[in-house]
Amino acid sequence: MSDLSRRRFLATATSVAALAGAELAAQTSAPKLRVQYTTGGHTLPLTQYGMFEDLLFGDLDTWVVPFPHPFDRINDPGGPDVIVLGSYVTGDYPVEDRPHIQKYLDAGKGLVVLHHAVGENQTWPYWYEQVMGGALIQRDIPGMPRSGLRQWPRTRITAVMDHPITRGVKPFVLPPDELFYNMWFGPNTKVLFSTDDPAVAPFHNGAIGWLGVHPKARVVCFQAGHTDQVNSDPRYRHVVHNMILWAGGRLTDTVTSTR
């Protein structure tokens, strides 16, 4: 390398380091986003809990509130800006829990729904028609076909919508996971990420990640998240982190890139 090339390299590296330092300082000076991670009803890979210990998630103040009755205090002062659902309650939410989560959503807060949680509240139409915009149907409901499970495909994930969550996220192959097919989707559901898995792809443009339809809250859903391999994958974590930031109002016009 010539002296001129070395000088250019060092100048560029110094500029990049200074920019990264400025961005880090801006992030650390901002209050951390308050995140409630809710589990229960089904086992979860420890790597999903560990995801929130990743340095990437260091801009979040995360606590775990499992079922039963995880929503009792979400509307209190200091409550969450974003709720991340990693749970799987096979029945509907108890009647006494519903006003809390409805009030929270009507206040314009954030909700990120991961993997099994997309199958909650299968007989509570408000939840899948007015909040999620999609439903994993595993019981007999008149007029709605049953959904199915697909294990363990290695599928290519592609962003299909220009959105703050998807910008800079390049297509990648998801490690072996559990995906769902024949899901119900509403007419206004917007797909963020699609899969090329032959069982899933024919249904609603192969939706694996999509925006919810609540008129006030920021809701986003992602099918993936069943296995240790997926929850450990830095690309999966990057997408989930983007979803949380967007749901919390921290990711608007920012262009993101993969790690």
N, C-alpha and C positions, 0 to 999 in steps of 0.2 A: 504494500500500500504506500503511495507517495505521501510526502508531507502535506500536500494540499488536500488529498483525500482524507488523511487522518484528521486534519483541522475541520473539514466539513463534517466528518463523522462525529467528532467530539462536540461540535457546535450543535448538531442535530440532536445528539443524545442529551446534551444539557438542556436544550429547549423542551424536549419531551419530558425530561425529569421535572423541570420547573412547572410545566403544565399539569403533570400528574400530581405534583405536590399541591398546586393551587386547587385542583379538583378535590383532593383528599381533605384539604383544610376546609373547603366549603361544605363537604359532607359532614365532617366532624363537628363543625360549628352549628349545624342545623339540629334541632331536636330529633331524637330517634323516633321513627314511626312505631307506634304502639300496636303490637300484633298479638291477638289471642289465637293460639293453635289448639283446636278442639279435636279430641280423639274419642274413641270408645265404640263399643258395639262390634268391633272386629279387630283382630291383631294387625299390627303395623310393623314393617321392617324398622329396626332400630336406626337404620341409616336415614329414615325420614325425620326422626327426631334429631339425629345428628346433623341434618342439613342446616338446621337453624344455628348450629355452632360453627358453620363454615364462615371464614373471614368475609366472604361475599355478603353474608347476611348481617354483618357488623353494624349496619345502619338501622337495624331493627331492635326494638326492645320487645322480646318475645316471651310470653308465658303460656303454660299449658293449663287448660281447663277442660277436663274430660266430661263426658256424660256420666251420670244423669244431671239434668238441669244446668247446662253450661252457660245459659244466657241470662241468668238472674241479675247480673251486675254489669252487663255490657253497656247500659245506658247511664251508668253512674259517672260522675266527674272522674277523669283519668281513665275511662274505659278505652277499649281498643278503637284504633282508627280502621283496622282491618281484622276480620276474622278469617282464618284459614281452616277449612274443614278437611280433616283427614279421617273423619269418623265414618261409620256405616251403621246407622240405626235402621234395622230392617222394617220396622213399622214407622208410622208417621210420628213427628214430634208431638209430645204430650200437649194437650190443649192449653195447659197453664204456661208452657214455654213459648207459645206462638206469639202472644202480644209483644214480648220482649224483642224477638228478632224482627218482627214487623216494624216496630217503632225504630229500631236501629237502622233498618234499611230505608225507611221513610225519611230519616235524618240525613241521607246521602252518604252513608259510610261505605266501606269496602268489604267485599266478600270474595274469597278465592276458594273454589270447590275442587278438591283433588280426588281422583280415582273413585274409590267406592262411594264417596259422598255424593257423587252424581246420581246414585240410586236411592237416596233418601227421599222420604215423603212421596212415595209412588201413588198414594191415593189422596193427596192434598193438592188439588189442582192449582191453588194459589201459588204453590212453591214452584211447580214446573212450568206453569203457563205465564206467571207474572214476575218471576224472579230469575230462574235459570234459563228458560227458553229451551230446555231439553229434559229428557227423562229416560232413565234406564228402567224399563218395565219388566219386572220379574214375577209378576203375579197376574192373574186373569182380571183384566179390566175391559168392560164392553167397549168395542170399537177401537181398541189399541192393541196392536200385535206385541207379542212378547219379544224382549230383547234376548241376546245370547252373549256368551263369553268366548273369547278367542285366546287360547294359551299355546305357546309362548312365542309369538311371532317376533322376528327382528324386522322392524318396519321403518321405512323412510318417512321422516317428518318434514313437511314443507310448509312455510308460511304462505298463505294465500290471500292475505289482506294487508295493506299498508296501514300500520297502526303502531303507536309507540311501543307496544309489547313486542312486536315482530321485527321492527327495524333492526337490520344488522344481524338477525338470526339466520344463519345459512342452513340449508337442508342438511339433516344428519340422520344417521341410522340409530334408532332407539334400541338399547339392549333388550333382551327378552323380557316381555312384560305381559300383562293381562289387559286386553282391550275388549271393547263391547261393540256389538253390531246390532242393527235393526233398532236403534234407539229412536225415540220420538223426538222431533224437533219442531218448534213453532215456526210460523211463516216469517217472523221478523228476526230470527236468530242469525247472527253474523259469525261466520266461521273464520277463525284466526289461523289455525293449523290443520292440515289434512294429512292423512296417512294413505300410503299406496297399498296397504294390506288388502288382498282381494276379497276378504270377507267383510271388511269395514267400508272400503272405498265406495261401494254403490250407494251408501246411505248418507244423504245430506252432504254430498261432496266429500265424503270420507272424513267428516268432522272428528277431530281428536281434541281440539281446543276451540272454544267459542266464547263470545261475549253474552252475558245474560241480558235480560230484557227489562229489568226493573227501571221505571222511569226516573228514579232519583239516585239510587245506589249504583256504585261501580262494581259490577259482578262479572267474574270471569271463571270459566270452568276448563278443566284439563283432565282427560281420561287417564293419562299415564300416572304411574306411581305405586305399582304393586310389589316390585322386586327390589332386593338390595342393589342389584346392578343398576337399575334405573335411578333409584334415589341417590346413589353415589355418583352418578354421571354428571360431570360439570356442565354439560350442555342442558340437561334437564334442570339442574339447579339454576342455571342462568335464566331459563324461561320462567320458572316459578318465581324467582326474585323479581323479574320484570313485572310479572302479574301482580305481585304484592305491592310494588312501588306504584304501579298504575292504579290499583284499587285504592291506595292511600292518597292519591292525588299528587304523588311525587314524580311521576313520569308522564309528562304531557307531550311537548314537542321535542324532547331530547332524543337524539339518534343514538341507539345502543349498538354494541357489537359483542360478538361472542368472545369468551375468554380464551 
